[in-house]
């Protein structure tokens, strides 16, 4: 089976790819059947990034050659393949995975929201317990002061009574 895929050339950190028709079993940089263009991702000018031999690409596609995902995207962007077909093929191939990832992401968001809500409730309960404790402490202090005041009043009354006698 023939695949249309890229072979990497260029030096380290400066990639340059040739787009080739190649037998599927051959290695990436192995023997090619035909060179169909090139792709230079480093190039700033979009017009100079890709050069395709469109008629030869269409020929190989009509012969049953299967483009790699990256080549399919490049062909759709260049107008060699129908972009709607490419998008439909992508959704067919990865649609379930994308839906699963969306469901997992939503479940994670819900779990995080519930955890935040639980943490807020826990903090509120802790704050209420602290406020109740402080109120009980203040009440105990007030009762202690009232008891001291009552004792002092009783002592002063007994002292006044002792003076009166």
Helices and strands as residue ranges (DSSP letters): E 2-11, E 14-23, E 34-39, H 46-49, E 50-52, H 54-62, E 66-67, H 69-78, H 83-164
